[in-house]
Structure formats: C-alpha cells, structure tokens
C-alpha cells in the first residue's frame, strides 16, 4: 500500500511526499521533490526495493573508478597482458577523467551518451571511441552480473560511424621487389608475413621446430608481444598449421644457412639471446625497406592482407583462407575481404553459365532454339 500526497509550505512552495509500507508493514515517508513525476519515479523504485527486501539496507554503490580497479584485479589472470594494458590506457586516458567519480548505480544512458559525445569532440577517432565504449560496457556489465547494479545504462547509445577503409596492400610484383630489397633477417620475416599470412606476433614467436619442411607446414602454437612476451595465440582458432609454400621454404633454408648453427628451440628472429625481435623495430625496418625499394608506404600488417588477396586470386576458397589466417569464424574473413571476393564473381558467373549451357572440349554450346531439356553437341 502506497500513495503520494502534496504538501504546501508556509513559503508557498509545494513538494510531494511519498508514503508507503516497508517490508515490516510500517508506514514510511520520503520526500519526492517538487515535481510529481519525480515522486512517482521514487515511489516505483521504493516499491521495488520493498518487494526485493532490500529497502533500508546498505546497498553497495562504488564509483566507476573504484569498480574499475576491482574489475581489473579480477580480470588480471584472464586477460592477455597486451589486452590488459589496452584496458588500462583506455580507462586512465579517456574514461575515468570524465566518468570516474560517477556512482555506478547512478549511471544512466544520458551520462554514457554525453561521455561518448565529449571524447568524440576531443578528437578521438571513431574506432578509438568504439573501443573505449566496448571496454566500459564490459566493465559495467560485470557489475550487473555481480548484482551491484540492476539496470543497463547502455540502451540507445549512438556511436560515431567508423568509416570503412579500403585495404591497402602490396601485389605479387611489389612483394618480390620488397624481398629483393630486404636483407636477412628482415627478408625472412617479411616473406613469412606475405607468404603465410601470419600475424607479426605469431611470426616473432616462431621457433625452428615449428617449420616442418617434410610436411610443408608452419605450426603456429604461440605468439610474442612487447607487453606479455611469449604467450598463447590470440584465439583458439589461431593455433593452427599453415601451408609452407615452396618459395617460402627456399627463403627459410637460405636464412638458416645465413645464421649458421640453429637449434630447434631457437627463435627464428631473436636478439640478445632468446628474446625475439622487438615488434617496433620490425616495423621500422619494414618502413626503411619500403623506401629503399621505392614502394608505396603501407603497414607491416598489410602483408597479411597481401597474402589473403593473393590466395583468393589464386583460387583458394574462403573457408580454407579463414583457417590459414586463424580467424575465429568464416564471417570475420568475409567481412574483411568481401570486396576481393566480389571482384572474382565475373569468373564464377561465367563458369556457372557454362554449366547450364553445356560444355565439350572447352566450347560453350548455346541452348537457344533447342527443345527444353535437351543439350546438343557440336
């Protein structure tokens, strides 16, 4: 049983009082403010607390910053070091300065939208805004899972549109030019990225025992990052065997001869003992080699796109390519390389047409003027 009553004070001001029975059956009054709408909202919330048995009890309501520290402590063993660092940087730079002091239970969609708008206007790229948004949402959803909050403050949030960028990569002639201009060990590293599609961290994590010349395979079982050192691959699907092309096998054998004595447990690309080559140094050497070869400026990661493009143009099906790239799903591969697949549709349409027209010794026989269901040979 509950109701709202209007009260007029001596000053002439009007306020609304919410009266209701708590879980023990006692009448309780709470001020609902000067607007009836606010009083109605308060009444609904109080009735929900009474029904849940939480009215009058202390409810945990940490700030966003307090909960973030607790969340990261819980996640430290499940997040890869590089991902953990990415969360830390995003929160410390772009989230906590604006929302850090806000109480978690007080967060509303309007607060999230205001934050998104502010960091967007501060010059952050749409992709970075999207990443920060996903990190904050994951953190707050954990609070919901732990029953610290009972609502979703991310309803109806409008994010800036991320423009789709055309993939920029090198073609086969440009890759040959790149490798001609490179010297070992960079030449071997660039060849692995362009001719097997490995991620940079996966290539830097390779040991000689992962190169199987007899089975024509490269076994991807680990990866290297600046923040975490040697660790598990990005996803379970990233643990895979990739076909070792004969041309790449020749380059790796030349590289092994260049190094001299190599042990199975040695990293292919290492400096100062067992530590793999630093990724930042690898990128600098790649940029220097591009300039020396007179090639357009692309990223080191674009060699992975070059591999995908060349595989598709050579007739690889999308499922096989997805496995070779270590994608979590074929959908991811399709989303990334759909425009390259579309370019091959003309050839597929021609073959499809040939199936229905009839083919003998490479000639397509027209069906016009013939009886339905009959295919004649020339």
SVG drawing of the C-alpha trace seen along z (x, -y; Angstrom):
<svg xmlns="http://www.w3.org/2000/svg" viewBox="-2 -32 79 67">
<polyline fill="none" stroke="black" stroke-width="0.4" points="0.0,0.0 1.4,-3.4 0.5,-6.8 1.7,-10.3 0.5,-13.4 1.0,-17.1 2.3,-19.4 2.4,-23.2 4.8,-25.0 4.5,-28.4 6.8,-29.9 4.3,-28.9 6.5,-26.2 4.9,-22.9 6.5,-19.4 5.4,-15.8 5.7,-13.2 5.8,-9.5 4.2,-7.3 4.5,-3.5 4.8,-0.4 8.2,1.2 8.8,4.9 7.8,5.0 4.5,3.3 5.5,-0.1 4.5,-3.3 7.4,-5.3 7.7,-8.8 10.2,-10.0 10.5,-13.4 9.7,-13.1 10.8,-16.6 8.9,-19.5 7.7,-17.6 5.0,-14.9 6.8,-13.0 9.9,-12.6 7.8,-11.5 6.2,-8.8 9.6,-7.6 10.8,-7.4 7.7,-5.5 8.2,-2.9 11.9,-2.4 11.0,-2.2 8.3,0.4 10.8,2.4 13.2,2.3 10.4,3.3 9.4,6.2 13.1,7.3 13.6,7.0 16.5,4.5 14.7,1.4 16.6,-0.2 19.7,2.0 23.0,0.6 23.5,1.0 27.0,1.1 27.4,-1.8 31.1,-2.3 32.3,-4.9 33.2,-3.9 36.9,-4.2 36.5,-2.1 34.7,0.6 37.2,0.5 40.1,1.2 38.2,4.2 37.2,5.4 40.8,5.3 42.1,7.1 39.6,9.9 40.5,10.0 44.2,9.9 44.6,13.7 42.2,14.0 43.3,11.0 46.4,11.2 49.0,8.7 48.6,6.6 44.8,6.6 45.1,5.7 47.4,2.8 44.9,1.6 42.1,1.5 44.3,-0.4 45.3,-3.0 41.7,-3.5 40.2,-3.9 43.0,-6.1 43.1,-8.4 39.5,-8.6 37.0,-7.1 37.9,-7.8 38.7,-11.6 35.1,-12.1 33.1,-9.3 35.5,-8.1 33.7,-9.9 30.2,-8.9 28.5,-6.4 27.9,-3.1 24.2,-2.8 23.6,-6.4 24.9,-5.8 22.2,-6.5 22.2,-6.3 22.3,-10.1 25.6,-10.0 27.1,-7.5 25.9,-9.4 27.4,-12.7 30.7,-10.9 30.7,-9.5 30.0,-12.9 32.7,-14.6 35.5,-12.2 34.4,-12.3 34.6,-16.1 38.0,-16.0 39.4,-14.5 39.4,-10.7 38.9,-8.6 35.6,-6.8 37.4,-3.5 39.1,-4.5 35.7,-5.8 34.2,-2.5 36.9,-0.6 36.6,-2.7 32.9,-2.2 33.2,1.6 35.7,1.6 33.4,-0.5 30.4,1.7 32.2,4.9 33.2,3.4 29.7,2.2 28.1,5.5 30.3,7.3 28.8,5.0 25.4,6.1 26.4,9.8 27.6,9.3 24.3,7.7 25.8,4.3 23.6,2.5 20.2,3.6 19.9,1.7 21.6,1.3 22.9,-2.2 23.9,-1.5 20.4,-1.5 20.1,-3.6 23.7,-4.9 24.6,-6.5 28.3,-5.9 30.2,-7.8 30.2,-5.9 33.5,-4.2 34.3,-4.8 35.2,-1.7 38.7,-1.9 39.9,-0.2 42.6,2.3 46.0,1.2 48.5,3.9 51.2,5.0 50.7,7.1 52.9,10.0 55.3,7.9 55.7,5.4 56.3,8.2 59.1,9.6 60.5,6.1 60.3,5.8 62.1,9.1 64.8,8.2 65.5,5.0 65.5,6.7 68.4,8.5 68.3,11.2 66.8,11.4 64.2,8.9 63.8,10.7 62.8,13.9 60.3,12.1 58.7,10.2 58.5,13.4 56.7,15.3 54.2,12.5 53.5,12.1 53.6,15.8 51.9,17.4 49.6,14.7 50.8,14.9 50.3,12.0 53.5,10.2 53.4,11.6 52.9,15.1 55.9,14.8 58.1,13.4 57.1,16.4 58.2,19.0 61.0,21.4 62.8,23.6 61.0,26.7 57.8,25.0 59.0,25.2 58.3,28.6 59.8,28.9 58.8,32.5 55.1,31.8 55.2,28.4 53.8,26.8 54.3,23.9 52.9,24.7 51.5,21.7 51.4,22.5 52.4,19.2 52.9,15.5 55.2,12.8 54.1,9.3 56.1,6.5 53.9,6.4 53.5,10.1 56.4,11.8 55.7,15.4 52.1,16.3 49.2,18.3 47.9,17.3 45.2,14.7 42.3,17.2 41.9,21.0 41.5,20.8 44.8,19.0 46.5,22.3 46.9,23.9 49.1,25.3 49.7,23.1 50.9,24.5 54.6,23.8 54.9,22.6 57.9,24.0 59.1,20.5 59.0,19.6 60.7,22.9 63.6,21.9 63.9,18.5 63.9,20.0 66.5,22.6 68.7,19.7 68.1,17.8 69.1,20.8 72.3,21.1 72.9,17.4 72.5,17.8 74.8,20.9 74.1,23.2 70.5,23.2 68.8,25.2 65.2,26.4 64.3,24.3 65.9,21.1 63.5,18.3 63.7,17.5 64.0,13.8 65.9,13.1 68.1,10.5 70.3,10.8 69.8,14.4 66.3,15.9 64.2,12.7 62.5,12.3 63.0,9.2 61.1,6.2 57.9,5.5 58.6,1.8 62.0,2.4 60.5,4.8 58.1,2.1 60.9,-0.5 62.9,1.9 59.9,2.6 59.4,-1.1 63.1,-1.6 62.9,1.4 59.8,-0.1 61.6,-3.4 64.8,-1.6 62.7,0.4 60.7,-2.7 57.4,-1.2 54.3,-2.9 54.0,-3.2 51.9,-0.5 51.8,1.1 53.7,4.2 50.3,5.8 49.3,5.2 51.5,8.1 48.8,10.3 46.2,8.7 48.5,9.2 48.6,12.9 44.8,13.1 44.4,11.2 46.9,13.4 45.3,16.6 41.8,15.5 43.1,14.6 44.8,18.0 41.5,19.8 41.5,20.5 38.1,21.0 37.0,18.7 36.9,21.5 40.5,22.6 41.6,19.0 39.9,18.4 41.7,21.3 45.0,20.2 44.5,16.7 43.5,18.1 40.2,16.2 37.6,17.1 34.9,17.6 34.4,17.5 32.2,14.5 35.2,12.5 37.1,13.4 34.1,12.5 33.6,9.1 37.3,8.3 37.8,9.5 34.3,9.4 35.3,6.7 38.0,9.0 35.6,11.9 33.2,9.8 35.9,9.0 36.1,12.7 32.3,13.1 32.6,12.5 34.8,15.6 32.4,17.6 29.3,16.4 31.0,17.4 31.6,20.9 28.0,21.1 26.6,20.1 28.7,22.8 27.2,25.4 23.8,24.7 24.7,24.2 26.7,27.4 30.5,27.7 32.5,30.0 36.2,29.6 36.1,26.1 33.3,24.8 30.1,23.4 27.1,24.6 24.1,22.2 20.7,23.6 18.6,21.1 16.3,22.7 16.5,26.2 13.9,28.2 13.6,27.8 15.6,30.3 17.9,31.3 21.5,30.4 23.0,31.0 26.7,31.4 28.5,29.6"/>
</svg>
